[in-house]
């Protein structure tokens, strides 16, 4: 049982879980809007997400060379293999798509320089994932209609809301100088902000040409995760369950097709 837990923890800590979630967001955009059914780009996103998230999470550890624990060796190996996987699929993409990915990657790699502005984290991460999971798939399909703009706004809103539980959970360990949303406005006000984002996400769905009934249950699930967020929750509440929302969303979308 301990071995299974170690494997599960490594699956989460190496960013494989969040990479699957981001790929699911790409396919949600693809299937919900009848875009080109992609393979190369989502696979590139999978490996790129592992590289990007591990860079953000372990930047200081790798920078100082303090990764002597066997857990970090494993994460380093996964990250290096993911670099090769990313490059392999990246080279199959069109030049214009490659440029967009590089711009997104640049935003990720400058993030450590902005760590002191903790309140920007939600907006920064949500913007990057929105570009990756909405803007680029629509760009590949050469579609820039009204649903594109609404989907961009919706995805940004739902990603912001799903990051609220992380902000609340991390507020017990975040340095006060970061001035994150829970630190500035309190946990209840931050929850209210997150639920407001979810409501806007649901409302915007009904302005789309290709609207989906799934936005309502996904919004409700996201709202409940925000509502029941506390600083006492264990790490799996955010790092597994909240990050699983895009996975449940895609599975429901495929089931309803």
C-alpha positions as CSV (number, residue, x, y, z in Angstrom):
1,X,0.0,0.0,0.0
2,X,2.9,2.3,0.8
3,X,4.4,1.6,-2.6
4,X,1.1,2.5,-4.3
5,X,1.0,5.8,-2.4
6,X,4.6,6.6,-3.4
7,X,3.7,6.0,-7.1
8,X,0.6,8.1,-6.7
9,X,2.5,10.9,-5.0
10,X,5.2,10.8,-7.7
11,X,2.5,11.0,-10.4
12,X,1.2,14.2,-8.9
13,X,4.6,15.7,-7.9
14,X,6.1,15.1,-11.3
15,X,3.3,17.2,-12.9
16,X,2.0,14.3,-14.9
17,X,-1.5,14.7,-13.5
18,X,-1.7,18.5,-14.3
19,X,-0.3,17.8,-17.8
20,X,-3.1,15.4,-18.4
21,X,-5.6,18.0,-17.2
22,X,-4.2,20.7,-19.5
23,X,-4.4,18.2,-22.5
24,X,-8.0,17.6,-21.5
25,X,-8.6,21.3,-21.7
26,X,-7.2,21.3,-25.3
27,X,-9.5,18.5,-26.3
28,X,-12.5,20.1,-24.6
29,X,-11.9,23.1,-26.8
30,X,-11.5,20.8,-29.8
31,X,-14.5,18.6,-29.4
32,X,-16.9,21.4,-28.1
33,X,-16.2,23.6,-31.1
34,X,-15.8,20.9,-33.8
35,X,-12.2,22.0,-34.5
36,X,-9.6,19.9,-36.2
37,X,-9.1,16.7,-34.2
38,X,-5.6,17.2,-33.0
39,X,-2.9,14.8,-31.9
40,X,0.5,16.3,-32.4
41,X,-0.3,19.6,-30.7
42,X,-1.9,18.1,-27.5
43,X,1.0,15.6,-27.2
44,X,3.4,18.5,-27.4
45,X,1.3,20.3,-24.8
46,X,1.5,17.3,-22.5
47,X,5.3,17.2,-22.5
48,X,5.6,21.0,-22.4
49,X,3.3,21.2,-19.4
50,X,5.5,18.8,-17.4
51,X,8.6,20.8,-18.3
52,X,6.9,24.1,-17.5
53,X,5.2,23.1,-14.3
54,X,8.3,21.3,-12.9
55,X,10.4,24.4,-13.8
56,X,8.0,26.6,-11.8
57,X,7.7,24.2,-8.8
58,X,11.3,23.1,-8.5
59,X,13.1,26.1,-9.9
60,X,14.8,27.1,-6.6
61,X,15.6,23.4,-5.8
62,X,17.3,22.7,-9.1
63,X,18.9,26.2,-9.1
64,X,20.7,25.5,-5.8
65,X,21.4,21.9,-6.7
66,X,19.4,20.6,-3.7
67,X,17.7,17.7,-5.4
68,X,19.6,14.9,-3.7
69,X,16.5,13.2,-2.4
70,X,15.5,10.3,-4.7
71,X,12.1,11.9,-5.3
72,X,13.8,14.9,-7.0
73,X,16.0,12.6,-9.1
74,X,12.9,11.0,-10.4
75,X,11.3,14.3,-11.2
76,X,14.5,15.5,-12.9
77,X,14.5,12.3,-15.1
78,X,10.8,12.8,-16.0
79,X,11.5,16.5,-16.8
80,X,14.5,15.7,-19.0
81,X,12.6,13.0,-20.9
82,X,9.7,15.4,-21.3
83,X,12.1,18.0,-22.9
84,X,13.0,15.4,-25.6
85,X,9.3,14.5,-26.0
86,X,8.3,18.1,-26.3
87,X,11.0,18.9,-28.9
88,X,10.1,15.8,-31.0
89,X,6.4,16.8,-31.4
90,X,7.2,20.5,-31.5
91,X,9.2,20.0,-34.7
92,X,6.1,18.5,-36.4
93,X,4.1,21.7,-35.9
94,X,3.7,24.7,-38.3
95,X,6.2,27.5,-37.7
96,X,3.4,29.9,-36.7
97,X,2.2,27.5,-34.0
98,X,5.7,26.9,-32.8
99,X,6.1,30.7,-32.3
100,X,2.9,30.8,-30.3
101,X,4.1,27.9,-28.1
102,X,7.5,29.6,-27.6
103,X,5.8,32.9,-26.6
104,X,3.7,30.9,-24.0
105,X,6.9,29.1,-22.8
106,X,8.6,32.5,-22.4
107,X,5.8,33.7,-20.2
108,X,6.3,30.5,-18.0
109,X,10.0,31.0,-17.7
110,X,9.8,34.6,-16.7
111,X,7.3,33.8,-14.0
112,X,10.0,33.1,-11.3
113,X,11.0,36.7,-11.7
114,X,7.5,37.8,-10.7
115,X,7.1,35.6,-7.7
116,X,7.1,38.5,-5.3
117,X,3.8,39.7,-6.9
118,X,1.8,36.8,-5.5
119,X,-1.5,38.3,-6.4
120,X,-0.6,38.1,-10.1
121,X,-0.1,34.3,-10.0
122,X,-3.8,33.4,-10.6
123,X,-4.1,35.8,-13.6
124,X,-0.7,34.9,-15.0
125,X,-1.2,31.1,-14.9
126,X,-4.8,31.3,-16.2
127,X,-3.7,33.5,-19.1
128,X,-1.0,31.1,-20.2
129,X,-3.2,28.0,-20.0
130,X,-6.0,29.9,-21.8
131,X,-3.6,30.7,-24.7
132,X,-2.5,27.0,-24.8
133,X,-5.9,25.4,-24.5
134,X,-8.1,27.8,-26.4
135,X,-6.2,30.4,-28.5
136,X,-3.8,28.0,-30.2
137,X,-6.4,25.2,-31.0
138,X,-8.7,27.9,-32.6
139,X,-5.7,29.3,-34.5
140,X,-4.7,25.9,-35.8
141,X,-8.3,25.5,-37.1
142,X,-8.2,29.0,-38.5
143,X,-11.4,30.0,-36.7
144,X,-11.8,33.4,-35.0
145,X,-15.6,33.6,-34.6
146,X,-17.7,34.8,-31.7
147,X,-17.5,31.4,-30.0
148,X,-13.7,31.8,-30.0
149,X,-13.8,35.1,-28.0
150,X,-16.5,33.7,-25.6
151,X,-14.5,30.5,-25.1
152,X,-11.4,32.5,-24.4
153,X,-13.1,34.6,-21.7
154,X,-14.9,31.5,-20.2
155,X,-11.7,29.4,-20.0
156,X,-9.8,32.3,-18.3
157,X,-12.7,32.6,-15.8
158,X,-13.0,28.9,-15.0
159,X,-9.2,28.6,-14.6
160,X,-9.1,31.6,-12.3
161,X,-11.8,30.0,-10.2
162,X,-10.1,26.6,-10.0
163,X,-6.9,28.3,-8.8
164,X,-8.8,29.8,-5.8
165,X,-8.7,26.5,-3.7
166,X,-4.9,26.5,-4.3
167,X,-4.6,30.1,-3.1
168,X,-6.6,29.3,0.0
169,X,-4.6,26.1,0.8
170,X,-1.3,27.9,0.2
171,X,-2.2,30.9,2.3
172,X,-1.0,29.1,5.5
173,X,2.5,28.8,4.2
174,X,2.8,31.7,1.7
175,X,5.1,34.6,2.8
176,X,3.0,37.6,3.9
177,X,4.9,39.8,1.6
178,X,3.4,38.0,-1.4
179,X,0.0,39.6,-0.7
180,X,-2.0,36.8,-2.3
181,X,-5.8,37.2,-2.6
182,X,-6.6,35.4,0.7
183,X,-3.9,37.5,2.5
184,X,-5.3,40.7,1.1
185,X,-9.0,40.2,1.3
186,X,-9.5,37.1,3.5
187,X,-10.7,33.6,2.7
188,X,-14.4,34.3,2.5
189,X,-14.0,37.2,0.2
190,X,-11.7,35.2,-2.0
191,X,-14.3,32.4,-2.1
192,X,-17.0,34.9,-3.1
193,X,-14.7,36.1,-5.9
194,X,-14.2,32.6,-7.2
195,X,-17.9,31.7,-7.1
196,X,-18.6,35.0,-9.0
197,X,-16.2,33.9,-11.7
198,X,-18.0,30.6,-12.0
199,X,-21.4,32.3,-12.4
200,X,-20.0,34.5,-15.2
201,X,-18.5,31.3,-16.8
202,X,-22.0,29.7,-16.8
203,X,-23.8,32.8,-18.1
204,X,-21.4,33.3,-21.0
205,X,-22.1,29.8,-22.3
206,X,-25.6,30.7,-23.3
207,X,-24.3,33.5,-25.6
208,X,-22.4,30.9,-27.7
209,X,-23.6,29.5,-31.0
210,X,-22.5,26.0,-30.0
211,X,-23.5,26.1,-26.3
212,X,-23.1,23.1,-24.1
213,X,-25.3,22.0,-21.2
214,X,-22.1,20.7,-19.4
215,X,-21.0,24.1,-18.4
216,X,-23.7,24.2,-15.7
217,X,-22.6,21.0,-13.9
218,X,-18.9,21.8,-14.4
219,X,-19.5,25.3,-13.0
220,X,-21.4,23.8,-10.0
221,X,-18.6,21.3,-9.3
222,X,-16.0,24.1,-9.5
223,X,-18.1,26.3,-7.2
224,X,-18.4,23.5,-4.6
225,X,-14.6,22.9,-4.7
226,X,-14.2,26.6,-3.9
227,X,-16.9,26.7,-1.3
228,X,-15.4,23.8,0.7
229,X,-11.8,24.9,0.4
230,X,-10.0,25.5,3.7
231,X,-6.4,25.8,4.8
232,X,-6.9,22.5,6.7
233,X,-7.6,20.4,3.6
234,X,-5.0,17.8,2.7
235,X,-2.8,18.3,-0.4
236,X,-4.8,15.9,-2.5
237,X,-7.9,18.1,-2.4
238,X,-6.2,20.6,-4.6
239,X,-3.3,18.7,-6.3
240,X,-5.5,15.8,-7.4
241,X,-9.3,16.5,-7.1
242,X,-9.4,20.1,-8.2
243,X,-7.0,19.4,-11.0
244,X,-9.1,16.5,-12.1
245,X,-12.0,18.8,-13.0
246,X,-10.9,19.1,-16.7
247,X,-10.5,15.3,-16.8
248,X,-14.1,14.8,-15.6
249,X,-15.2,17.5,-18.0
250,X,-13.7,15.8,-21.0
251,X,-15.0,12.4,-20.0
252,X,-18.5,13.8,-19.6
253,X,-18.2,15.6,-23.0
254,X,-17.2,12.3,-24.7
255,X,-20.0,10.4,-23.0
256,X,-22.6,13.0,-24.1
257,X,-21.4,13.0,-27.7
